[in-house]
Amino acid sequence: MGFLARLVRRKSVQQLQSDAGGSKDFRRTMGVWQLTAIGVGAIVGVGVFVLAPNEAALNAGPAIILSFLVAGIGSACAALAYAEFAGMIPVTGSAYTYGYAVLGELPAWIIGWDLLVEYALIVGVVAAGTSNYLQSLITQVTGLHLPVWLQGAYDPAEPGSGKVVNLIAVIVALGIAWIQVMRTEIGARFNTVVVTMKVIGVGVVIVVGAFFVHASNWTPFIPDLIHDPAASGGTRYGWDGVLAAASIVFFAVFGYDTLTTAAEESKNPQRDLPLAVVASLGISMVMYLAISLILTGMVPYNGCVDPTQAAGQCTTGMILASQAPVSAVFEARGLHWVSGIIDLAAVCGIASVVFAFMLGAARIWFALARDGLLPRWFAKVHPTYGTPYRPTLLLGIFTALAAGLLPIRELAELVNIGTLSAFIVICASVLILRITQPNLERRFRTPALWLLAPLGIVFSLFLIIGWPWVTEGHFHMIGGLDMVTIWRFLIWMGIGLAIYFGYGIRHSQLGREKASG
C-alpha cells in the first residue's frame, strides 16, 4: 500500500457496525435518560452560572439571549449531524470514529487528537470554575475560608492576588476520575442525580427570579455601542457585542457530543443516541434562554456590586460580572436564602460537566489505542469494573494539575477552537457520506441537510475567525479567537502529527488487517 493510500485508509461503516455489535469491551448499561443526562450535564454548567451573566454585563446586555441563539444555531446544525452519525455508527470514539469511516485514518487521527486535548482542557477549565461556588457554599455553611493561596491558580493578570493553587479544582478532578473508574452504571447514576439537582436549582432560579423581574431592566434591549473598550468595565454592546458574546458563549452550547462516546455502553445505541443528542441540546437551550431573561430582568445589565454607585459607573465591579454572578444577583435583591440553593446547584452543575467530558476524553483515548494509533496498553478495561481505567486515571492526574495550577482564561479559548474544528469536520463528513453512500441505513436523517450542514460549517468558521461587520461605514471583524490561541492550536496539532507519523501509521490495527488480508 502506497504512502498516500495509508493516510486515507478507511474503516467501512459496515465494519464499524459489525464491530459495535460484537464488542465486549464495555458493559451496556445506559438507557436514553442516562445518555440525555450526560448530554445535559455536559452542556449546562459554566454557561448558566458564569458565562451568561458575565457576557450580559461585558458585551451584550439584555441581548445576551440573541448571542445564545446565534451560537445555538451553529451548535444545532452540528448536533443534527452528530445524531445522524450516532444512529448509523454506534461505536465509541464520537467524531474520531465518524472521521475514520468517511475521511480516512490521518484525518480521523487529527480529529481524535483534537478532541482528546479539547475534552481534557474542558475538564480542567470547568473543575476550576467549580471552585468559586463551592468556596461560597463552604463559607455559608461553616463560616470558614480557605487560605488565599489555595483559592485559585496563579494568574499573571492578577500578580498581587496571592493565589498559588486551586485546591478545590484538584479535588473535583481527582474525585470524578475515581468515580469513573468504578462501574459505569455507578458513575451514570451519580451523574443523573447531580444533573437532576442542577435542573431543580435552575428551576428555582427561574421560578423565584420571575417574581423579581423588572421589564425596565431590558431597556434598551441592545445597548448602544461603546467605542472606548475601556469604558464601563470593557463593555462593548451593540450588535458588535452581541456577536462577540456569541463567540464566547459557544463554550456553553456544546457537550452533547460527549454522550456519543458512550455508544458501546448504551443498551440500544442506534435508537437512543440520536434521541439523547437532540433532547439534551433542546433542554439546555431552553434553560439558557430562560436564565438569560431572568437574570437581566432582575438587575440592570450594568448594575454595580456597590449599591451606592450609579449603574454603569462601577469602580468595584458589576453584579453580573462577578465570580459567582447568579448568587450575587439574588443577594443584590435581598434573597439570601436562595443563594445557598444556587451555590449547591452550581456545584452539581459544574461537577456534571467535569463528569461528562472526562468520560468522553477517556473513551476517545481508549478508541485511539484500540485502533493502534496510540499504545495498546491504554486499551485495557478494568478486569472487575469494565471501565477504561488507565486513560481515566491519567486524565484525572493531568486535569487536576491543569485545573489547580493554570489560569482558565486561555485554556477556554483553546477548547473553543478544538470543538469548532471538530464541528466543521462532522458537518462536512455527513454531507460526504450522503453523496458517497446514499443507501446506508440511517435510523435518523438530518432534516434539510444540504442547508443545515453548510450553515454549521459557516457558523463554526465565523466563530473561529470572527464575524464580518460594518460599523459606521467601516468594515471590520468582531469576535473570533485571537492569533495566539490559533498558533497554540497549530502547535498542538503539530505534536499530534509527529506522534502519528512516528508511531500510529506503523502500528495501525487497520493497516495490519489490510496488510494481512
N, C-alpha and C positions, 0 to 999 in steps of 0.2 A: 504494500500500500504506500503510495506516494506521500510526501510530507504534507502537502495541502489537503489531501484526502483524509489524513489522520486528524487534522484540525477540525474538520466538519463532519466526522463520522457521527451518526445519529442512532439513538435508540428508537425503534419504531413504537408508535402508540400501542400497537397490538402487543408488543413485547412488554411494555410497561404495564399494560392492563393485566397481562398474564402473571408478571412478577408480583403485582399487588395482590392478586387473588391467591397466589401460593405462598406469600411471605409469612414467615412465622417469627420474624424478629420482634414484633410488638404484640401486645395483647389488645384485642378490640373491645374496648370498654365504654367508649364515649358515644352518646346519642346527640341529637340535634340541639338540645338545650345546653348540654355541656359545651358543645362546639360554639354555639352562639354566645355563651358566657365568656369563652376565651376571646372571641372577637370583640364583644362589648368591653371586656376587661382591658384589652389592648388599646382600644380607641379612646375610651372615656377615662381621663385621668388628669394629666397636666393641663390639657386643653380647657376643661371645665374649671379647674381650681386655680389655674395660674394664667394661661395664655389668653383666654377670652377677656377677662377683666384688664389684664396688662395692656393688651393691644387696643382695647377701647380707650384707655387713658392716653396711650402714647402715639397712636396712629389714626384710628378710625372713628372714635367717638361712638355714639349710638349705632352708627352704620357698621359696627363690627359684625352684625348679623349678615350684612351683604358680603363681607370678607369670608365668612364661613360658607356662604352659598357658592361663591366663586371657587374656593378650594374644594368644596364638596362636589361640585360638578366634575372637576378633573378626577377626583378620587372615585366618584361613582362610575365613570367610564372604565377605569381600571378594575373596579370591583366586579363589574359585569363580565369583563374578560376573564378575571380570576375564576368567577363562578362557572363559566363555560369549561375552562380547563379542569377545574376541580371535579366536575361531574364526568369528565372524559378520561382523566389520568389521575386516579385516586392513589397517588404514591407520595410518600414523604419527600420533602425537598422543595415544595412550592415552586416558585418561579424558576429555580435552578433545574428542576426536573422537566418543567414545561419547555424550557430553552433547549434541553438535551434532545427532546423529541422533535423540535421544529428547526432549530438553527444549527445544531451540532455541538461537538464537545468543547471546543475552545470558547465559543460564546456562552455556553452553559457554565463553564468554569468561571468566566468573568462575572456572570450573574451571581453564582453561588458565593464567590469571594466577596463581592459587593454586599450581598445580603448578610453574610457572616459578620462583617465588621459593623454593618448598619444595626443589626439586631443587638449585638454586644454593646455598642455605644448607647443605644436607646436604654438598655438596662442600666448602664452607668448614669446616664442623664437623669432618668426617672427615679432611680434609687436616691440620687442626690436631692431631687425635688421633693421626696417624701419627708426630708429632714425637718423643714420649717414647720409643717403642720404637726408632725409627731412631737417636736420640741414644744410647740404651743399646747398640745394636748397634755403632755407630761407636766408642764408648768401649771395648767389649770387644775389638774387632779392632785398634784403633790406640792405645788408651790416651789419646786426645785428647778434650777437651771443648770445645764451642762456648762463646764468651763468654756470660755470663749474659744480656746484653741481646739476644742473638739466639736465646735458648732458648724464648721464648714471648711472646705478646701481653701488653700491659699490662692488668692486671685490677684494677679498683677494690677488689675484695675482698682483694687482696694488695698494698697500696700500697708496701710496702718490698721487694718481690721483685727490683727492678732490671731486670725484663724489659720489652722495648720492642716487638720484632717476632719473629714465629715464622718464621725463615728457611727451615727445612726445609719447613714447610707451603706457603710461597710457591713453592719449587722443585717440590714434588709437584704442585700445582695447574697450574702452567705446563707442566710436563713431560707430564702426562696430556693437556692440551689439545693440545700439539704432536703427540702420538701419534695423537690422534683426527682431526687434520686430514689425516693420511696416509690411505691406502686403508683402507676399513672392515675388510677381511679381515685387514690387518696388526694393527689395533687389537684385533680379535676374537681373533686368535691370541695376542697378548700377554696379553690378559685371561684366556684359557683356561690359559695357562702359570702365571700368578700365582695363579689360583684353585686349580689343581692343587697348587701348592706350599703354599697355605694349608690345603687339605684334609689334605695329608700332615702338616703341622705340628700341626693339631688332632688328627689320629690319633695322633701321637707323645705329645701331652699326655694323651690318654685312655688309651692302652695303658701308657705308663710310669707315669703317675699312679695307675693302678688298683692297682699293687703297693704303693703307699704310703698307701692309704686306711685310715683307722680308723673303723669304724662308730660308735664312741662320739662322733665329731665331729658326727654327725647327730642327736644327742640333746641337748636337745629339738628335734624337727623344726621346730615352730613355737614359738620362744621366747616367753616371757611378754611382754605389752605393758609397755613402759616409759613411764610417764606424763610424765616430765620429758624434753622433746625435746632438752635439752642433755646428757642423761646419756649416757655412753659413746660420745661422738662423734656424738651426734644419732640414735642408733638408736631404732627405734620398735617393731618386731616385732609379734607377734600377727597376727590377720587384718587389722588396720589396716595393718600394714607390708607384708603380702603384696599387698594391693590397691593400696597406694600405689606399691609397686615395679612392679606391673603397668602403671601409667600411664607409668612411666619406661622400662621395658624394651620397651614397644611400639615405641620407636625402633629396636629391633633386629629386629623381626619383619615389617617390610615391606621392599619393594625389588623384589619380583617384577614390580611394575607397570612398572619401567624397561624390561624386555625387550619389553613390548608396544609401546613407542615405536619399536622397530626392525622393525615389521611389514613395511615395504616393502623391507627388506634381508634378509628371510627367504626361503629357497628355496620352502618350502611352508607359508605362514603359517597357513592355516586348520587344518592338522593339527598343526604343530609348536608354535605359540604356546600353545594350551591345555595340551599336554603339558609344556612348559617351565615354565609358571606353577605347576602343581600339583607337579611334580617338585622345583623349586627350593625351594619352601616346605617340602615334606616333608623333603628332605635337611637343610635348615638347622635345622629344629626338632629333628631327631634329634641334631645336633651341639650345640645349645644345652642340651638336657636332659642329655646325657652330660657336657658340660663342667661344668654346674652341680653335678652329683652328685660328680664327681671333685674339683673344687676345694674344695668344702665338706667333703669327706671327708678331704682331705689336711691341712688346718689347721683349727683352730677358727674358726667364723664371726666371732668377736670376738677372735681371736688378735692379739697385738701384734708390731709390727716389732722392738721391743726384747725379746729373749728373756728378759731378767731380770724383766720385768713380768708380772703375772698377767693371764690372759685377761679382757678386759672392763674392765681398769683402765689403758688405754693413754694415755700422755701424748705419745708420739711417733708415734701413728697405728697403724692396724690394717693387717695384711698385705693383706687383701682390698680395702681402701680406698685402696691406694697408686696411684701414677700408672701403673705398669706391673705390675698385680697378678698376672698369670699367671707372669711371670718371678719375681716376689717369692715366690710360693708355692713354686716349685721351689728357689729359693735358700734359703728357710727350711728345707727338707728336705734341704739339702746336695747337691742335684742341679745343680751349677753347669754341668755340660756340656750340660744340656738348655736352659738359659736362652738361649743363642745361637740355637738352633734356633727357640725360641719367638719371640724378637725378629724373626728373619727371616720366620717365618710371619705374625707380626702385621703387619709392614711390607707384605708381599704382600697380606694380607687386607684391610688398610685401603686400600691403593692400588687394589685391585679395586673397592671401594665407590665411591671417587672416580671411577674409570673409568665405572662403570655409571650413576651419577647425572648426570655431566657429559654422557654420551651421551644420556640421557633429556631433560635440560634443553635441549640444542641442538636436538633434533628437535621438541620442543614449540614452541620459539621459531620454528623453520622452518615448522611447520604453521600457527601463528598468522599468520605473514607470508604464506604461500601463500594463505591464505583472505582476505587483505586487511585483517585486523584489526590488524596491525602493518605498517609499511612493507615493501613487497615487495623492497626492497633486501636484506633478510635472507634471502629465499627463493631464493638463488642457490647452486648447488652448485659445488664447485671444478672447473674445466674439465679437470683431469688426474686428480684423486683421487676425484671423485664424492662428496664429503662436504660437509655444511653448514658450511663453514669460517668464515663470518663470525660466526654466533652462537657457534660453538665458541671462536674466538679471544677474543671479547668476554667470554664466560663465564670463560675462563681468567684474564683480567686481573681481572675482578670478584671471582672466588672467591679468587684469590691475595691480593688486598687484604683481603678479609674474613677469610681464614684467618690471614694474617700479623699483622693489626692489632687484631682484635676478640676478646674472650673468648668461649669457645664455649658457656658455660652457658645464656645467654639465647637464643642462636641455636637451640640444640637444642630448646627449648620451642616456638619458632615453627615449626620443622619438624614437630613432632608435631601441632599444631593444623591445619596445612595438609593433612597427609596424612589425618587423621581426617575432615576436612571432605570431602575427595575420596572417601573410602570411603563416607561416608553417601550421597553423590550416586550413586555407582556401584551400591550395593545397591538404592537406590530406582529407579534407571533400568532395571535389568534386570527388576524387577517390572513397571514400567510397560510395557515393551516386550512382555513375555509377555502382557499384557492387550490392548494395542492392536494388536499384530501377532503373534498366536499361531502363524501358519502359516509364518513365516520359516524358512528352512533354518538349522538350528543344528548345527554339527559337534560341539559339546559343550554339553550341557544340565546346568545346575547341579542336583544332586540335592536333593530336599526344599527347593526354592527358597522356598516360602511359609513355611518355618520359618527357614531359614538367612539369607535376606536381611533380614528384620526383626531377627533376632538380631544381625547385623552392624551394623545401624543403632543398636540399643540399646547394644551394647558400645562403639561409637565415641563415642556421646553421653556415656556414663559416663566414658570415658577423658578427655574434654574437661572435663566439669563436676565429676567426682568420683563416688565410689560412695556411695550412701546406706547408712549403717551405724549400728548401735546398740551402744554400749559401756556396760556397767553402767547400763542403763536410759536412757541419753541418746542421742538421735538426732543424727547429725552426718554431714557429707560428708567423705570421706577421698580422698586422691589428687587427680586432676584437675590442671588448669593454672590458674595464678594470673591475676588480673584484668589485670595489666599486660600479660601475653602476649596475652590476648584483645583488649585495646584496640589493641595494636600490629598484630595481625592485621586488625582492622577498619579501621585507618588504611591499611594496605597495600591492602585491598580498595577503600577509597575512592579511592585513587590509580588503581587499575585501572579503576574505573567512570568516572573523569574521562577517562582515555585512550580508553575505548570510546566514550563519548558525544561526545568531542571529535574523534576520528579514525576509529575502527573502524566505527561504524554507517554512516558516509558512504562508506567505501572497501571495504566488504564485497564480496568476489567473488560470494558467493551473492546478495546484494542486486542487484548489477549483472545477473546472469544472469536473475533473476526480472523485473527491470525491462525487459530487452530481449526476454524471452520472452513 
